[in-house]
Amino acid sequence: MSEGLFTEADWKLFRKKLPEWQENYMGELIKEYAAILADKGEASDKF
């Protein structure tokens, strides 16, 4: 990666948005896990 590819403004925006992106990602993972756990089936299959 070459130097100067990202500006300071890019990094500031990234740092500002990162917590929101992380929360959204974790929320989606929780929904997926909840669906897996709610499905009928063997506990060992869910684990």
KOLKOL-911149 format. One record per residue: chain; residue number from 1; x, y, z of N, C-alpha, C, O in turn. Coordinates in nm, 2 decimals. Atoms other than C-alpha are relative to their C-alpha. Layout:
BEGIN
(vexdo A,NUM,(X,Y,Z),(X,Y,Z),(X,Y,Z),(X,Y,Z))
...
//
This chain:
BEGIN
(vexdo A,1,(0.09,-0.12,0.00),(0.00,0.00,0.00),(0.09,0.12,0.00),(0.18,0.13,0.08))
(vexdo A,2,(-0.09,-0.12,0.01),(0.15,0.33,-0.09),(-0.04,0.11,0.10),(-0.16,0.11,0.14))
(vexdo A,3,(0.03,-0.10,-0.10),(0.17,0.62,0.15),(-0.09,0.11,-0.06),(-0.08,0.13,-0.19))
(vexdo A,4,(0.08,-0.11,0.05),(-0.08,0.90,0.12),(-0.13,-0.05,-0.07),(-0.20,0.03,-0.13))
(vexdo A,5,(0.13,0.05,0.06),(-0.36,0.67,0.00),(-0.12,0.05,0.07),(-0.22,0.07,0.00))
(vexdo A,6,(0.12,-0.05,-0.07),(-0.59,0.79,0.27),(0.04,0.13,0.07),(0.15,0.15,0.11))
(vexdo A,7,(-0.02,-0.14,-0.06),(-0.62,1.15,0.40),(-0.04,-0.01,0.14),(-0.10,-0.10,0.19))
(vexdo A,8,(0.03,-0.01,-0.14),(-0.65,1.26,0.75),(-0.15,0.00,0.02),(-0.21,-0.05,0.12))
(vexdo A,9,(0.15,0.00,0.00),(-1.02,1.33,0.68),(-0.06,-0.14,-0.01),(-0.16,-0.17,0.05))
(vexdo A,10,(0.04,0.14,0.02),(-1.06,0.97,0.57),(0.01,-0.07,0.14),(-0.09,-0.14,0.18))
(vexdo A,11,(-0.02,0.07,-0.13),(-0.92,0.84,0.90),(-0.09,0.06,0.11),(-0.14,-0.02,0.19))
(vexdo A,12,(0.09,-0.05,-0.10),(-1.13,1.08,1.11),(-0.14,-0.05,-0.02),(-0.21,-0.09,0.07))
(vexdo A,13,(0.13,0.06,0.03),(-1.44,0.96,0.93),(-0.01,-0.15,0.04),(-0.11,-0.19,0.10))
(vexdo A,14,(0.00,0.14,-0.03),(-1.34,0.60,0.97),(-0.01,-0.02,0.16),(-0.09,-0.10,0.20))
(vexdo A,15,(0.01,0.01,-0.15),(-1.28,0.65,1.35),(-0.14,0.04,0.05),(-0.18,-0.02,0.15))
(vexdo A,16,(0.14,-0.04,-0.04),(-1.62,0.82,1.38),(-0.10,-0.11,-0.03),(-0.19,-0.13,0.05))
(vexdo A,17,(0.10,0.10,0.05),(-1.81,0.55,1.19),(0.03,-0.14,0.06),(-0.07,-0.22,0.07))
(vexdo A,18,(-0.03,0.14,-0.04),(-1.63,0.24,1.33),(-0.09,-0.05,0.12),(-0.14,-0.16,0.11))
(vexdo A,19,(0.09,0.06,-0.10),(-1.83,0.21,1.66),(-0.14,-0.04,-0.05),(-0.19,-0.14,0.00))
(vexdo A,20,(0.14,0.03,0.06),(-2.16,0.23,1.47),(0.01,-0.13,-0.08),(-0.08,-0.21,-0.07))
(vexdo A,21,(-0.01,0.12,0.09),(-2.04,-0.04,1.22),(0.02,-0.12,0.09),(-0.04,-0.22,0.06))
(vexdo A,22,(-0.02,0.11,-0.09),(-1.92,-0.26,1.51),(-0.13,-0.04,0.06),(-0.17,-0.16,0.07))
(vexdo A,23,(0.13,0.03,-0.06),(-2.26,-0.23,1.68),(-0.09,-0.07,-0.09),(-0.16,-0.17,-0.06))
(vexdo A,24,(0.09,0.06,0.10),(-2.45,-0.31,1.37),(0.04,-0.14,-0.03),(-0.04,-0.23,-0.05))
(vexdo A,25,(-0.05,0.13,0.03),(-2.23,-0.61,1.29),(-0.03,-0.10,0.12),(-0.08,-0.21,0.10))
(vexdo A,26,(0.03,0.09,-0.12),(-2.27,-0.75,1.65),(-0.14,-0.02,0.01),(-0.19,-0.13,0.05))
(vexdo A,27,(0.14,0.01,0.00),(-2.64,-0.69,1.63),(-0.05,-0.11,-0.10),(-0.13,-0.19,-0.07))
(vexdo A,28,(0.04,0.10,0.10),(-2.66,-0.90,1.31),(0.05,-0.14,0.05),(-0.02,-0.24,0.02))
(vexdo A,29,(-0.05,0.13,-0.05),(-2.45,-1.18,1.47),(-0.09,-0.05,0.10),(-0.12,-0.17,0.10))
(vexdo A,30,(0.09,0.04,-0.11),(-2.68,-1.19,1.77),(-0.13,-0.05,-0.06),(-0.18,-0.15,-0.02))
(vexdo A,31,(0.12,0.05,0.06),(-2.98,-1.23,1.54),(0.02,-0.13,-0.06),(-0.06,-0.22,-0.05))
(vexdo A,32,(-0.03,0.13,0.05),(-2.81,-1.51,1.36),(0.01,-0.11,0.10),(-0.04,-0.22,0.09))
(vexdo A,33,(-0.01,0.10,-0.11),(-2.72,-1.69,1.68),(-0.13,-0.03,0.06),(-0.16,-0.15,0.09))
(vexdo A,34,(0.13,0.02,-0.06),(-3.07,-1.64,1.82),(-0.08,-0.10,-0.09),(-0.15,-0.18,-0.04))
(vexdo A,35,(0.08,0.08,0.10),(-3.22,-1.80,1.50),(0.06,-0.15,0.01),(-0.02,-0.24,0.00))
(vexdo A,36,(-0.05,0.14,-0.01),(-2.98,-2.10,1.53),(-0.04,-0.06,0.13),(-0.08,-0.18,0.12))
(vexdo A,37,(0.04,0.06,-0.13),(-3.06,-2.15,1.90),(-0.15,-0.03,0.00),(-0.19,-0.12,0.07))
(vexdo A,38,(0.14,0.02,-0.01),(-3.43,-2.12,1.84),(-0.05,-0.12,-0.09),(-0.16,-0.17,-0.07))
(vexdo A,39,(0.04,0.11,0.08),(-3.43,-2.39,1.57),(-0.02,-0.13,0.07),(0.05,-0.15,0.18))
(vexdo A,40,(0.02,0.13,-0.06),(-3.55,-2.73,1.65),(0.12,-0.08,-0.04),(0.18,-0.06,-0.15))
(vexdo A,41,(-0.11,0.08,0.03),(-3.28,-2.99,1.66),(0.08,-0.04,0.12),(0.05,0.00,0.23))
(vexdo A,42,(-0.08,0.05,-0.11),(-3.01,-3.15,1.86),(0.09,0.11,0.05),(0.13,0.20,-0.02))
(vexdo A,43,(-0.08,-0.10,-0.06),(-2.82,-2.93,2.10),(0.15,-0.01,-0.05),(0.21,0.09,-0.07))
(vexdo A,44,(-0.14,0.02,0.05),(-2.49,-3.08,1.97),(0.01,0.06,-0.14),(0.12,0.10,-0.18))
(vexdo A,45,(0.00,-0.06,0.14),(-2.58,-2.96,1.62),(0.01,0.15,0.01),(0.08,0.22,-0.07))
(vexdo A,46,(-0.01,-0.14,-0.02),(-2.63,-2.61,1.75),(0.13,0.05,0.05),(0.17,0.16,0.03))
(vexdo A,47,(-0.12,-0.04,-0.06),(-2.31,-2.60,1.94),(0.11,0.00,-0.10),(0.22,0.03,-0.07))
//
